């Protein structure tokens, strides 16, 4: 922890984090738009043009 703290102090806050810490990414898809079968139904995947 001392090493992590030293690097974060030198390089900026949250440069390194523990693997168990999960942050919500601002770009994640809205869950209400996600198909419940998003990995098994090709016809339900979003198409980007």
MOPAC internal coordinates of N, CA, C and O (Angstrom, degrees):
PM7 1SCF
backbone

  N    0.0000 0     0.00 0     0.00 0    0    0    0
  C    1.4443 1     0.00 0     0.00 0    1    0    0
  C    1.5251 1   110.68 1     0.00 0    2    1    0
  O    1.2310 1   120.64 1   145.27 1    3    2    1
  N    1.3130 1   116.39 1   -34.73 1    3    2    1
  C    1.4655 1   118.58 1   179.21 1    5    3    2
  C    1.5250 1   110.88 1   -63.73 1    6    5    3
  O    1.2310 1   120.80 1   142.71 1    7    6    5
  N    1.3361 1   116.08 1   -37.29 1    7    6    5
  C    1.4607 1   120.11 1   178.75 1    9    7    6
  C    1.5277 1   110.63 1   -66.84 1   10    9    7
  O    1.2310 1   120.46 1   134.99 1   11   10    9
  N    1.3434 1   116.73 1   -45.01 1   11   10    9
  C    1.4629 1   120.24 1   176.84 1   13   11   10
  C    1.5225 1   111.25 1   -59.71 1   14   13   11
  O    1.2310 1   120.58 1   134.83 1   15   14   13
  N    1.3146 1   116.50 1   -45.17 1   15   14   13
  C    1.4574 1   120.82 1   179.50 1   17   15   14
  C    1.5240 1   111.19 1   -61.62 1   18   17   15
  O    1.2310 1   120.31 1   138.73 1   19   18   17
  N    1.3229 1   117.01 1   -41.27 1   19   18   17
  C    1.4646 1   120.66 1  -179.63 1   21   19   18
  C    1.5289 1   111.25 1   -64.97 1   22   21   19
  O    1.2310 1   120.26 1   136.29 1   23   22   21
  N    1.3314 1   117.11 1   -43.71 1   23   22   21
  C    1.4703 1   120.58 1   179.26 1   25   23   22
  C    1.5229 1   110.16 1   -65.49 1   26   25   23
  O    1.2310 1   120.36 1   135.45 1   27   26   25
  N    1.3371 1   116.92 1   -44.55 1   27   26   25
  C    1.4644 1   120.07 1   179.83 1   29   27   26
  C    1.5307 1   111.66 1   -64.16 1   30   29   27
  O    1.2310 1   120.40 1   145.32 1   31   30   29
  N    1.2987 1   116.84 1   -34.68 1   31   30   29
  C    1.4607 1   119.78 1   178.53 1   33   31   30
  C    1.5341 1   109.81 1   -69.55 1   34   33   31
  O    1.2310 1   120.24 1   140.31 1   35   34   33
  N    1.3136 1   117.14 1   -39.69 1   35   34   33
  C    1.4603 1   121.34 1  -177.78 1   37   35   34
  C    1.5339 1   112.30 1   -76.68 1   38   37   35
  O    1.2310 1   120.10 1   136.78 1   39   38   37
  N    1.3400 1   117.41 1   -43.22 1   39   38   37
  C    1.4573 1   122.10 1  -171.73 1   41   39   38
  C    1.5336 1   114.13 1   -98.31 1   42   41   39
  O    1.2310 1   120.28 1   167.97 1   43   42   41
  N    1.3115 1   117.07 1   -12.03 1   43   42   41
  C    1.4666 1   120.15 1   179.42 1   45   43   42
  C    1.5214 1   110.92 1   121.97 1   46   45   43
  O    1.2310 1   121.82 1   -31.60 1   47   46   45
  N    1.3126 1   114.12 1   148.40 1   47   46   45
  C    1.4582 1   121.32 1  -177.96 1   49   47   46
  C    1.5271 1   110.75 1   -58.41 1   50   49   47
  O    1.2310 1   120.15 1   -43.42 1   51   50   49
  N    1.3193 1   117.31 1   136.58 1   51   50   49
  C    1.4655 1   125.93 1   178.44 1   53   51   50
  C    1.5284 1   113.90 1    67.18 1   54   53   51
  O    1.2310 1   119.88 1  -159.27 1   55   54   53
  N    1.3435 1   117.84 1    20.73 1   55   54   53
  C    1.4601 1   119.95 1   174.42 1   57   55   54
  C    1.5268 1   109.10 1   -63.26 1   58   57   55
  O    1.2310 1   120.25 1   134.28 1   59   58   57
  N    1.3059 1   117.13 1   -45.72 1   59   58   57
  C    1.4606 1   123.01 1   174.85 1   61   59   58
  C    1.5173 1   109.12 1  -119.13 1   62   61   59
  O    1.2310 1   121.07 1   -37.55 1   63   62   61
  N    1.3329 1   115.57 1   142.45 1   63   62   61
  C    1.4587 1   120.96 1   177.11 1   65   63   62
  C    1.5151 1   108.78 1  -138.24 1   66   65   63
  O    1.2310 1   120.83 1   -19.43 1   67   66   65
  N    1.2991 1   116.01 1   160.57 1   67   66   65
  C    1.4587 1   120.65 1   175.17 1   69   67   66
  C    1.5198 1   109.63 1   -68.29 1   70   69   67
  O    1.2310 1   120.28 1   -30.08 1   71   70   69
  N    1.3216 1   117.06 1   149.92 1   71   70   69
  C    1.4586 1   121.08 1  -178.19 1   73   71   70
  C    1.5153 1   113.85 1   -61.69 1   74   73   71
  O    1.2310 1   119.37 1   152.40 1   75   74   73
  N    1.2947 1   118.81 1   -27.60 1   75   74   73
  C    1.4515 1   121.82 1  -178.30 1   77   75   74
  C    1.5183 1   113.74 1   -79.72 1   78   77   75
  O    1.2310 1   119.94 1   167.46 1   79   78   77
  N    1.3169 1   117.72 1   -12.54 1   79   78   77
  C    1.4533 1   121.56 1  -179.26 1   81   79   78
  C    1.5198 1   108.14 1   -80.36 1   82   81   79
  O    1.2310 1   120.65 1   -56.54 1   83   82   81
  N    1.3223 1   116.37 1   123.46 1   83   82   81
  C    1.4599 1   120.49 1  -178.39 1   85   83   82
  C    1.5163 1   109.36 1  -120.27 1   86   85   83
  O    1.2310 1   121.34 1   -55.18 1   87   86   85
  N    1.3084 1   115.04 1   124.82 1   87   86   85
  C    1.4482 1   121.02 1   179.57 1   89   87   86
  C    1.5178 1   109.19 1  -104.89 1   90   89   87
  O    1.2310 1   120.26 1   -35.79 1   91   90   89
  N    1.3059 1   117.11 1   144.21 1   91   90   89
  C    1.4625 1   121.84 1   176.98 1   93   91   90
  C    1.5241 1   108.43 1   -76.56 1   94   93   91
  O    1.2310 1   120.65 1   -61.30 1   95   94   93
  N    1.3146 1   116.37 1   118.70 1   95   94   93
  C    1.4597 1   120.54 1   178.79 1   97   95   94
  C    1.5250 1   110.05 1   -77.42 1   98   97   95
  O    1.2310 1   119.73 1   -41.46 1   99   98   97
  N    1.3346 1   118.13 1   138.54 1   99   98   97
  C    1.4642 1   120.23 1  -178.55 1  101   99   98
  C    1.5305 1   113.49 1   -68.96 1  102  101   99
  O    1.2310 1   119.72 1   164.18 1  103  102  101
  N    1.3315 1   118.14 1   -15.82 1  103  102  101
  C    1.4583 1   121.34 1  -175.73 1  105  103  102
  C    1.5198 1   113.43 1   -95.74 1  106  105  103
  O    1.2310 1   119.21 1  -179.81 1  107  106  105
  N    1.3223 1   119.10 1     0.19 1  107  106  105
  C    1.4578 1   120.42 1  -176.40 1  109  107  106
  C    1.5257 1   111.35 1   -63.18 1  110  109  107
  O    1.2310 1   121.16 1   -33.70 1  111  110  109
  N    1.3256 1   115.39 1   146.30 1  111  110  109
  C    1.4549 1   121.62 1  -179.68 1  113  111  110
  C    1.5299 1   110.02 1   -66.42 1  114  113  111
  O    1.2310 1   120.88 1   -33.63 1  115  114  113
  N    1.3034 1   115.93 1   146.37 1  115  114  113
  C    1.4569 1   120.19 1   176.97 1  117  115  114
  C    1.5224 1   108.35 1   -68.71 1  118  117  115
  O    1.2310 1   120.49 1   -50.81 1  119  118  117
  N    1.2954 1   116.68 1   129.19 1  119  118  117
  C    1.4669 1   121.54 1  -174.53 1  121  119  118
  C    1.5260 1   112.98 1   -61.44 1  122  121  119
  O    1.2310 1   119.91 1   150.13 1  123  122  121
  N    1.3317 1   117.78 1   -29.87 1  123  122  121
  C    1.4675 1   119.06 1  -179.78 1  125  123  122
  C    1.5312 1   111.71 1   -71.12 1  126  125  123
  O    1.2310 1   120.07 1   163.27 1  127  126  125
  N    1.3365 1   117.47 1   -16.73 1  127  126  125
  C    1.4585 1   121.44 1   178.01 1  129  127  126
  C    1.5340 1   112.62 1   -92.45 1  130  129  127
  O    1.2310 1   120.38 1   169.82 1  131  130  129
  N    1.3124 1   116.87 1   -10.18 1  131  130  129
  C    1.4585 1   121.70 1  -175.84 1  133  131  130
  C    1.5260 1   111.02 1   -83.02 1  134  133  131
  O    1.2310 1   120.76 1   -48.48 1  135  134  133
  N    1.3236 1   116.15 1   131.52 1  135  134  133
  C    1.4603 1   120.54 1   176.83 1  137  135  134
  C    1.5194 1   109.40 1   -68.86 1  138  137  135
  O    1.2310 1   119.21 1   -39.65 1  139  138  137
  N    1.3210 1   119.11 1   140.35 1  139  138  137
  C    1.4592 1   120.39 1   176.98 1  141  139  138
  C    1.5320 1   112.24 1   -65.14 1  142  141  139
  O    1.2310 1   120.21 1   161.97 1  143  142  141
  N    1.3322 1   117.20 1   -18.03 1  143  142  141
  C    1.4648 1   121.60 1   179.17 1  145  143  142
  C    1.5229 1   110.12 1  -114.48 1  146  145  143
  O    1.2310 1   120.51 1  -137.57 1  147  146  145
  N    1.3351 1   116.64 1    42.43 1  147  146  145
  C    1.4605 1   120.50 1  -171.89 1  149  147  146
  C    1.5227 1   114.41 1   -64.44 1  150  149  147
  O    1.2310 1   119.43 1   165.31 1  151  150  149
  N    1.3241 1   118.69 1   -14.69 1  151  150  149
  C    1.4695 1   119.53 1   178.70 1  153  151  150
  C    1.5200 1   112.23 1  -104.70 1  154  153  151
  O    1.2310 1   119.23 1   174.16 1  155  154  153
  N    1.3080 1   119.07 1    -5.84 1  155  154  153
  C    1.4639 1   120.27 1  -174.63 1  157  155  154
  C    1.5202 1   114.32 1  -121.50 1  158  157  155
  O    1.2310 1   119.14 1   168.91 1  159  158  157
  N    1.3151 1   119.25 1   -11.09 1  159  158  157
  C    1.4587 1   121.75 1  -177.29 1  161  159  158
  C    1.5313 1   110.19 1  -118.37 1  162  161  159
  O    1.2310 1   120.09 1   -79.39 1  163  162  161
  N    1.3232 1   117.43 1   100.61 1  163  162  161
  C    1.4558 1   122.51 1  -179.05 1  165  163  162
  C    1.5312 1   110.97 1   -61.85 1  166  165  163
  O    1.2310 1   119.95 1   145.52 1  167  166  165
  N    1.3221 1   117.70 1   -34.48 1  167  166  165
  C    1.4515 1   120.36 1  -177.43 1  169  167  166
  C    1.5289 1   113.05 1   -72.48 1  170  169  167
  O    1.2310 1   119.62 1   170.06 1  171  170  169
  N    1.3420 1   118.32 1    -9.94 1  171  170  169
  C    1.4510 1   121.48 1   178.85 1  173  171  170
  C    1.5355 1   113.52 1  -102.78 1  174  173  171
  O    1.2310 1   120.37 1  -178.15 1  175  174  173
  N    1.3318 1   116.89 1     1.85 1  175  174  173
  C    1.4537 1   119.87 1   177.90 1  177  175  174
  C    1.5240 1   109.79 1   -72.89 1  178  177  175
  O    1.2310 1   120.85 1   -33.41 1  179  178  177
  N    1.3320 1   115.98 1   146.59 1  179  178  177
  C    1.4582 1   120.62 1   177.11 1  181  179  178
  C    1.5232 1   109.42 1   -69.20 1  182  181  179
  O    1.2310 1   120.05 1   -38.45 1  183  182  181
  N    1.3286 1   117.50 1   141.55 1  183  182  181
  C    1.4428 1   121.76 1   176.73 1  185  183  182
  C    1.5239 1   108.56 1  -109.48 1  186  185  183
  O    1.2310 1   121.01 1   -54.27 1  187  186  185
  N    1.3243 1   115.67 1   125.73 1  187  186  185
  C    1.4580 1   121.09 1   179.59 1  189  187  186
  C    1.5248 1   108.14 1  -104.62 1  190  189  187
  O    1.2310 1   121.24 1   -51.56 1  191  190  189
  N    1.3131 1   115.22 1   128.44 1  191  190  189
  C    1.4675 1   119.87 1  -179.84 1  193  191  190
  C    1.5114 1   109.99 1  -113.54 1  194  193  191
  O    1.2310 1   120.10 1   180.00 1  195  194  193

